[in-house]
Amino acid sequence: MGHSHSHSHSHSHNDLKGRNLLISILLNILITVSQVIGGLVSGSLALLSDALHNFSDVLSLVVSYVANKLSKKQASIHRTFGYKRAEILAAFINAATLIIVAILLIIEAIKRFQNPEDIKTGLVIWLSLLGIIANGVSVLLLKKDSNSNMNMRSAYLHLLTDMMASVAVLIGGLLMKFYQIYWVDSALTLAIAIYLIWMGYDLLKTSTKVLMLFTPESVPIKEIVAEISAFEAIKNVHHVHVWQLNEDEVHLEAHIDFNYDITLSQFDAILDDIEELMYHKYDINHVNIQPEFGKCDVKDLIVQD
């Protein structure tokens, strides 16, 4: 029982997100191809590592784009939630790839420290500039939606870290060109990799909590139960579950034991009050209550199903 207060994004806004992702995908394909060729020709590990990161960006952006499209598909008998969790899954995959790419970069950087090579710095400088410009455009396209959508945030973080990596590669290219400090190529690769792990871990942790149906950190279950229990007709609140379905929906379900055998119309009135309280005070927009009177079941707050 209960109804939803959730408000979905407009169709045009979703289309705009999809268009921005598509533009970013095309820009990153251009960067990746250019930097792979440039890295092989110049011998720059930092440039190749940036290209590898850009390739992971292409994959992550494609995942984000597909997830964005899937999230708009309607629910059905076989998929009662539709594809609402597609964008959370995309964020998890993207965060995991950030960390995997970073580990690969650390391994390569250590190898290059042991065997430094001369590098054609002119190519490194020009291609890093290309990376900065193209990723900068992509970052600006996705910045607005990154604040309210985990999937878009994962794509935004990929692009932001890659833009910063390109800046680091540019600085390294200038140092190598004018001061012949070739070990800086490996040092920058190592720094980029550590930064990727730091950025990816937080997003991986957040998306994992949502996928595992953990209680959102912003939802104080004991406080909520106390507020619901304060209703005159309510004797006990138990068997509580709270989870986040996606960026826009937080669900609460619970069993409520009443003091007396109320009518359906009385229950509906109490349910309306509970829903309004949950939505306006705790941003919970889906409430499902099972009413009980004199039922012999476990009355614990949290019950393992």
C-alpha positions in Angstrom: 0.0 0.0 0.0 1.1 3.6 -0.4 1.8 5.8 -3.3 4.7 7.6 -4.9 5.7 11.2 -4.6 8.6 10.8 -7.0 9.1 13.2 -9.9 10.9 11.8 -13.0 13.2 14.0 -15.2 11.5 15.3 -18.3 11.9 13.5 -21.6 13.8 16.4 -23.1 16.3 16.5 -20.2 17.0 12.8 -20.7 17.5 13.4 -24.4 19.9 16.2 -23.6 21.9 13.9 -21.3 22.1 11.3 -24.0 23.2 13.8 -26.6 26.0 15.1 -24.3 27.2 11.6 -23.6 27.3 10.8 -27.3 29.3 13.9 -28.1 31.7 12.9 -25.3 32.1 9.4 -26.7 33.0 10.7 -30.2 35.6 13.2 -28.7 37.2 10.5 -26.6 37.5 8.1 -29.6 39.4 10.9 -31.4 41.7 11.4 -28.4 42.3 7.7 -27.9 43.3 7.0 -31.5 45.5 10.1 -31.6 47.3 9.3 -28.3 47.8 5.6 -29.1 49.6 6.5 -32.3 51.4 9.4 -30.7 52.5 7.3 -27.7 53.9 4.5 -29.9 55.7 7.0 -32.1 57.1 9.1 -29.3 57.8 6.3 -26.8 55.9 8.1 -24.0 54.4 5.8 -21.4 52.5 8.7 -19.9 50.9 9.4 -23.2 50.1 5.7 -23.7 48.7 5.6 -20.2 46.5 8.6 -20.9 45.4 6.8 -24.1 44.5 3.7 -22.1 42.6 5.9 -19.6 40.8 7.5 -22.6 39.9 4.1 -24.0 38.4 3.2 -20.6 36.5 6.5 -20.8 35.1 5.4 -24.2 33.9 2.1 -22.7 32.5 3.8 -19.6 30.7 6.5 -21.6 29.2 3.8 -23.8 28.0 2.0 -20.7 26.6 5.2 -19.3 24.9 6.1 -22.6 23.2 2.6 -22.9 22.2 2.8 -19.2 20.7 6.3 -19.7 18.7 4.9 -22.6 17.6 1.8 -20.7 16.5 3.8 -17.6 13.8 5.4 -19.7 12.2 2.1 -20.7 8.8 1.3 -19.2 8.2 -1.4 -16.6 6.5 -4.6 -17.7 5.2 -7.8 -16.2 8.7 -9.4 -16.5 10.5 -6.2 -15.3 8.3 -4.6 -12.7 10.9 -2.0 -11.9 11.8 -1.5 -15.5 15.5 -0.7 -15.9 15.7 1.9 -13.1 18.9 0.4 -11.7 20.8 0.4 -15.0 22.5 3.7 -14.2 23.6 2.5 -10.8 25.1 -0.7 -12.4 26.8 1.5 -15.0 28.3 3.7 -12.2 29.6 0.5 -10.4 31.2 -0.8 -13.7 32.8 2.5 -14.4 34.2 2.9 -10.9 35.6 -0.6 -11.1 37.3 0.1 -14.5 38.9 3.2 -13.1 40.6 1.2 -10.4 41.6 -1.6 -12.7 43.2 0.8 -15.2 45.0 2.6 -12.4 46.6 -0.7 -11.2 47.8 -1.5 -14.7 49.3 2.0 -15.0 51.2 1.5 -11.7 52.7 -1.7 -12.9 53.8 -0.1 -16.2 55.2 3.0 -14.4 57.3 0.8 -12.1 58.7 -1.1 -15.1 59.6 2.2 -16.9 61.3 3.6 -13.8 63.6 0.6 -14.0 64.2 1.1 -17.8 63.8 4.8 -18.7 63.6 5.7 -22.4 64.2 8.7 -24.5 60.9 10.3 -25.6 59.9 12.5 -28.5 58.5 15.4 -26.5 57.0 17.5 -29.3 54.3 14.9 -30.1 53.6 14.4 -26.4 53.0 18.2 -25.9 50.6 18.6 -28.8 48.6 15.5 -28.1 48.2 16.3 -24.4 46.9 19.7 -25.5 44.3 17.9 -27.7 43.3 15.8 -24.7 42.9 18.8 -22.5 40.7 20.6 -25.0 38.5 17.6 -25.9 38.1 16.4 -22.3 37.4 19.9 -21.2 34.5 20.2 -23.6 33.1 16.9 -22.4 33.5 17.9 -18.7 31.5 21.0 -19.3 28.8 19.1 -21.1 28.3 16.6 -18.2 29.0 18.8 -15.2 25.4 19.9 -14.5 24.0 16.4 -14.4 26.9 15.0 -12.4 25.5 16.6 -9.2 22.2 14.7 -9.3 22.9 11.4 -11.1 25.3 8.7 -10.1 25.7 7.4 -13.6 26.5 10.8 -15.0 28.8 11.5 -12.1 30.8 8.3 -12.9 31.2 9.5 -16.6 32.0 13.0 -15.4 34.7 11.7 -13.1 36.3 9.6 -15.8 36.5 12.7 -18.0 37.6 15.1 -15.3 40.5 12.8 -14.2 41.5 12.3 -17.8 41.6 16.0 -18.4 43.8 16.4 -15.3 46.0 13.5 -16.6 46.4 15.3 -19.9 47.5 18.4 -18.0 50.1 16.3 -16.1 51.3 14.8 -19.4 51.7 18.3 -20.9 53.7 19.5 -17.9 55.8 16.3 -18.2 56.3 16.9 -21.9 57.6 20.4 -21.3 60.0 19.3 -18.5 61.3 16.6 -20.8 61.7 18.9 -23.7 63.5 21.7 -21.9 65.3 19.9 -19.1 65.6 16.3 -20.3 64.1 14.9 -17.1 62.7 11.7 -18.6 61.9 9.9 -15.4 59.1 12.5 -14.9 57.1 10.5 -17.5 56.9 7.5 -15.1 56.4 9.7 -12.1 53.4 11.4 -13.7 51.9 8.0 -14.7 52.2 6.8 -11.1 50.5 10.0 -9.8 47.7 9.7 -12.3 47.1 6.1 -11.3 47.0 6.9 -7.6 44.5 9.7 -8.2 42.3 7.3 -10.3 42.1 4.9 -7.4 41.2 7.7 -5.0 38.5 9.0 -7.2 37.1 5.5 -8.2 37.0 4.1 -4.7 34.4 6.5 -3.4 32.1 6.0 -6.3 32.6 2.2 -6.2 31.7 2.2 -2.5 28.5 4.3 -3.0 27.2 2.3 -6.0 27.9 -1.0 -4.2 25.8 0.2 -1.2 22.9 0.9 -3.5 23.2 -2.4 -5.4 23.4 -4.2 -2.0 20.2 -2.5 -0.9 21.9 -1.0 2.1 20.0 1.7 4.1 20.9 5.2 2.7 23.2 7.1 5.1 20.7 10.0 5.2 17.9 7.8 6.5 17.8 7.4 10.3 15.6 4.3 10.8 15.3 4.5 14.6 14.1 8.1 14.4 11.6 7.2 11.7 10.2 4.3 13.6 9.9 6.5 16.7 7.9 9.1 14.7 5.6 6.5 13.2 5.1 4.8 16.6 4.0 8.2 18.1 0.7 8.0 16.1 -2.0 7.3 18.6 -3.5 4.2 16.8 -0.1 2.5 16.3 1.2 0.0 18.8 4.4 -1.2 17.1 6.5 -0.8 14.0 8.6 -3.7 12.9 10.1 -5.7 10.0 11.4 -2.5 8.5 13.3 -2.3 5.2 14.7 0.9 3.7 16.6 0.9 0.4 17.5 3.2 -2.5 16.3 1.9 -5.9 18.0 4.6 -8.0 19.0 8.3 -7.9 15.4 9.4 -7.5 13.6 6.7 -5.4 14.0 5.7 -1.8 11.6 2.9 -0.6 10.4 2.1 2.9 8.4 -0.9 3.8 7.3 -2.0 7.3 4.8 -3.9 9.3 2.6 -1.8 11.6 0.8 -3.3 14.6 -2.3 -1.3 15.5 -3.8 -0.9 19.0 -7.3 -1.8 17.8 -9.1 -3.3 14.7 -9.4 -0.2 12.5 -11.4 0.1 9.3 -9.7 0.4 5.9 -10.7 4.1 5.6 -9.1 4.8 9.0 -6.0 3.0 7.8 -5.9 5.0 4.6 -6.0 8.3 6.6 -3.1 7.2 8.8 -1.2 6.0 5.8 -1.6 9.4 4.1 -0.1 11.1 7.1 2.8 8.7 7.3 3.5 9.2 3.6 3.5 12.9 3.9 5.8 12.7 6.9 8.3 10.4 5.1 8.4 12.4 1.9 8.7 15.9 3.4 11.0 15.1 6.3 13.1 12.2 5.0 12.8 12.3 1.2 11.3 8.8 1.1 9.0 8.7 -1.8 7.7 5.1 -1.8 6.0 3.8 1.3 4.6 0.3 1.6 2.9 -0.5 4.9 1.5 -3.9 6.0 -1.2 -3.3 8.7 -1.6 -5.8 11.5 -3.8 -6.3 14.5 -3.2 -9.0 17.1 -1.0 -11.0 14.6 1.5 -13.4 16.2 4.7 -12.6 14.4 8.2 -11.4 15.2 8.1 -7.8 16.4 11.7 -7.0 16.0 12.7 -3.7 14.2 14.8 -5.6 11.7 13.9 -9.1 10.7 16.0 -11.4 8.5 13.7 -12.6 5.7 
